[in-house]
Amino acid sequence: MDDFFFSLVLAGISVGAVYALVALGLNLTFWTTRALNFGQGSLMMLCAMLTVHLAAQGLALLLAVLGALFIIGGLGIFIERFAVRPALKGAGSMGWVVSTLGFGIFLQGVAAKWFGAQAVAFPDILFSAQDYVSVFGQYVSLQYLVVLLVAVALILLLELFVRKTVWGQAVHAVSLDPELAGVQGIPVRRIILGSFIASSLLAGVAGLLIAQIGGTVDPAFGFDLVLLGFVAAVFGGMGSSVGALVGGLVVGLTSKLVGGYISTAAEHAIAFALLMAMLALRPQGLFGRIEVSKA
């Protein structure tokens, strides 16, 4: 197998797995509120930068990671309470698009002011860039494998949670009809809040994984990733965990192959071309279902 092609496939799979995590986070809030948190990219950036900052203060790296994720989870509560909930009070309101984007831009400004606008080195959490294993005679970075395994594991756990647990069934009920779920005694507000916390934590994990591969992080980190995660979510089908994984891998592989053989400037263009083609041919995505609204 051509080494260059193999390296592009590996890069596409690893980056695609991160897109899948972002898409999964978007799906979580879409299930419960039919709203998307477009501040995910800034949460990814902030989690990575907080990890660097806390580690620089002398905190053990594992504690720095946990501390950063704790703060990101708290921001998920803030986003639901102040950026999304007020915007959803009006019937058919799309104000959550502006409010979540605005909050993300605000976080970028805060990070640039607090940590500086320059890129900083991200520490090796599990493996370094020099750690490899041999697969079919080709050397594969362990960092790439970790990204893929974490993404697949989280998606499988979420599927098991939704299908096999009482709380998972409650999430499903809220996604179908929150008003009816509330009448039946399901704590709708707590379910929605939990979805934003989980979505924010997934963004944080995705940020840590991609910063680990790239080796650096800066305040602008994450914006492109959330856009491509959105493309992956729509391509795979909004609300589908499997669709998030497949969509992320397709977008990641296609982008890297186009970037490697044609031009890196075309990577994002081909991703959005895939999105437009999917919307034209199958608007609900590969694994999405057509929703029927009752008059």
C-alpha positions in Angstrom: 0.0 0.0 0.0 1.3 3.5 -0.9 2.7 5.1 2.3 1.3 8.5 1.4 -2.2 7.2 0.9 -2.0 5.2 4.1 -0.9 8.2 6.1 -3.8 10.2 4.6 -6.3 7.5 5.5 -5.0 7.4 9.1 -5.2 11.2 9.4 -8.7 11.2 7.9 -9.9 8.5 10.3 -8.4 10.2 13.4 -9.7 13.7 12.5 -13.0 12.1 11.4 -13.4 10.5 14.8 -13.0 14.0 16.4 -15.7 15.3 14.0 -17.9 12.4 15.1 -17.5 13.4 18.8 -18.4 17.0 18.0 -21.4 15.7 16.0 -22.4 13.5 18.9 -22.4 16.5 21.2 -24.5 18.4 18.8 -26.9 15.5 18.6 -27.3 15.4 22.4 -28.7 18.9 22.6 -30.7 18.4 19.4 -32.5 15.4 21.0 -33.8 17.3 23.9 -34.3 20.9 22.7 -34.1 20.8 18.9 -31.3 23.3 19.3 -27.6 23.0 18.6 -24.8 24.5 20.6 -22.5 26.2 18.1 -20.3 27.3 21.0 -18.8 23.7 21.0 -15.7 24.8 19.2 -14.8 27.3 21.9 -15.5 24.8 24.6 -13.0 22.5 22.8 -10.4 25.2 22.8 -11.0 26.3 26.4 -10.7 22.7 27.7 -7.3 22.3 26.0 -6.0 25.7 27.1 -7.3 25.2 30.7 -5.4 21.9 30.8 -2.2 23.6 29.8 -2.7 26.4 32.3 -3.5 24.1 35.2 -0.6 21.8 34.4 1.7 24.9 34.3 0.5 25.8 37.8 2.0 22.6 39.1 -1.1 20.4 39.0 -0.6 16.8 38.0 -1.6 16.3 34.3 -4.5 14.0 35.1 -5.9 16.4 37.7 -5.5 19.2 35.2 -7.5 17.3 32.6 -10.2 16.5 35.2 -10.3 20.1 36.4 -10.6 21.5 32.9 -13.5 19.0 32.1 -15.2 20.0 35.3 -15.1 23.7 34.3 -16.4 22.9 30.8 -19.3 20.9 32.2 -20.2 23.9 34.3 -20.2 26.1 31.2 -22.6 23.6 29.7 -25.0 24.5 32.4 -24.5 28.2 31.8 -25.1 27.8 28.1 -28.4 26.0 28.6 -29.6 28.4 31.2 -28.6 31.8 29.7 -27.9 31.2 26.0 -30.5 28.6 24.9 -33.4 28.5 27.3 -34.4 32.2 26.9 -34.1 31.9 23.1 -36.5 28.9 23.0 -39.3 30.7 24.8 -40.6 32.1 21.5 -42.3 29.5 19.3 -40.2 28.7 16.3 -37.4 31.0 17.5 -33.9 30.4 16.1 -32.3 32.8 18.5 -30.2 30.0 20.0 -28.1 30.1 16.8 -27.0 33.7 17.5 -26.7 33.3 21.3 -24.6 30.1 21.2 -22.3 31.5 18.4 -22.0 34.8 20.4 -21.1 32.9 23.6 -18.5 31.0 21.7 -16.9 34.2 20.3 -17.0 35.6 23.9 -15.1 32.6 25.2 -12.5 33.1 22.4 -12.0 36.7 23.5 -11.7 35.7 27.2 -9.2 33.0 26.3 -7.1 35.4 24.2 -7.1 38.0 27.1 -6.3 35.5 29.8 -4.0 33.1 28.1 -2.6 35.2 25.3 -3.3 35.0 21.5 -0.3 32.9 20.7 -0.3 29.2 20.3 1.0 27.2 23.3 2.4 23.7 23.4 0.0 21.0 24.5 1.5 18.2 26.7 1.5 14.5 25.9 -1.4 13.0 27.9 -1.1 9.3 27.1 1.3 8.9 24.2 3.8 11.1 22.4 4.1 11.8 18.7 7.0 9.3 18.7 4.9 6.3 19.9 4.0 3.9 17.1 2.7 0.4 16.4 3.0 -1.6 13.2 -0.2 -2.3 11.3 0.1 -4.3 8.0 3.8 -3.3 7.8 3.0 0.4 8.3 3.7 2.5 11.3 0.6 3.9 13.0 0.8 6.6 15.6 -0.8 5.5 18.9 -2.3 9.0 19.2 -4.4 8.3 16.1 -5.5 5.0 17.5 -6.5 6.5 20.9 -8.6 9.1 19.1 -10.5 6.5 17.1 -10.9 4.1 20.1 -12.2 6.9 22.4 -14.7 8.1 19.8 -16.1 4.6 19.1 -16.2 3.7 22.8 -18.1 6.9 23.7 -20.6 6.4 20.9 -21.2 2.8 21.9 -21.7 3.8 25.5 -24.2 6.4 24.6 -26.1 4.0 22.4 -26.2 1.5 25.3 -27.3 4.3 27.7 -30.1 5.4 25.5 -31.4 1.9 24.7 -30.8 0.0 27.9 -31.3 2.4 30.8 -34.3 4.1 32.4 -32.7 7.5 32.0 -31.9 6.7 28.4 -35.5 6.0 27.8 -36.4 9.2 29.5 -34.1 11.1 27.1 -35.8 9.3 24.2 -39.2 10.3 25.6 -38.2 14.0 25.9 -36.8 13.9 22.3 -40.2 12.7 21.0 -42.5 15.0 23.0 -41.2 17.0 26.0 -44.6 18.2 27.0 -46.1 14.7 27.2 -42.9 13.5 28.9 -43.4 16.2 31.6 -47.0 15.1 32.1 -45.8 11.6 32.7 -43.5 12.7 35.5 -40.2 12.7 33.6 -37.9 15.5 34.9 -37.7 17.3 31.5 -35.6 20.2 32.7 -33.0 18.0 34.4 -32.8 15.8 31.2 -32.2 18.9 29.1 -29.6 20.3 31.5 -27.9 16.9 31.5 -27.7 16.8 27.7 -25.9 20.2 27.7 -23.5 19.0 30.3 -22.7 15.8 28.4 -22.5 17.7 25.1 -20.0 20.1 26.7 -17.9 17.3 28.1 -17.8 15.6 24.7 -16.5 18.9 23.2 -13.9 19.0 25.9 -12.7 15.5 25.2 -12.6 16.2 21.5 -10.6 19.3 22.1 -8.1 17.3 24.2 -7.7 14.6 21.6 -7.2 16.9 18.6 -4.8 19.2 20.6 -2.9 16.1 21.5 -2.4 15.3 17.8 -1.6 18.8 16.7 0.7 19.5 19.7 -0.5 23.1 20.1 -3.6 25.1 20.9 -4.6 28.8 20.5 -7.8 30.8 21.0 -8.9 30.3 17.4 -8.7 26.5 17.9 -12.0 24.7 17.5 -14.0 26.9 15.2 -13.4 24.9 12.0 -13.9 21.7 13.9 -17.4 22.5 15.1 -18.4 23.5 11.5 -17.1 20.2 10.2 -18.7 18.4 13.1 -22.0 20.0 12.1 -21.5 18.8 8.5 -20.8 15.3 9.9 -24.0 15.4 12.0 -26.2 16.5 9.1 -24.5 14.0 6.7 -25.0 11.1 9.0 -28.5 12.2 10.1 -29.3 14.5 13.0 -30.2 12.5 16.1 -28.3 9.4 15.1 -25.2 8.3 17.1 -24.2 5.8 14.4 -24.8 8.5 11.8 -22.5 10.8 13.8 -19.7 8.3 13.6 -20.2 7.4 9.9 -20.6 11.1 9.0 -17.5 12.1 10.8 -15.4 9.4 9.2 -16.7 10.1 5.7 -16.0 13.9 6.1 -12.6 13.3 7.7 -11.4 10.8 5.0 -12.8 12.7 2.1 -11.2 16.0 3.3 -7.8 14.5 3.9 -7.7 12.6 0.6 -8.7 15.7 -1.3 -6.2 17.8 0.7 -3.4 15.3 0.0 -4.0 14.7 -3.7 -5.5 18.0 -4.9 -5.1 20.9 -2.5 -5.3 21.6 1.2 -7.3 24.7 0.4 -10.1 22.4 -0.9 -10.4 20.3 2.3 -13.3 22.4 3.7 -14.8 23.0 0.3 -15.3 19.3 -0.3 -16.8 18.8 3.1 -19.5 21.5 2.4 -20.0 20.1 -1.1 -20.8 16.7 0.6 -23.3 18.6 2.9 -25.0 20.2 -0.1 -25.2 17.0 -2.0 -26.7 15.2 1.0 -29.3 17.9 1.6 -30.3 17.7 -2.1 -30.5 13.9 -2.3 -31.5 12.9 1.3 -32.2 15.8 3.6 -32.6 13.6 6.7 -29.0 12.3 6.3 -27.8 8.7 5.9 -29.3 7.4 9.2 -31.8 10.1 10.0 -35.6 9.7 9.9 -38.1 12.0 8.3 -40.0 13.8 11.1 -43.7 14.2 10.9 -45.2 17.2 12.6 -48.8 17.2 13.8 -50.9 20.2 13.0 
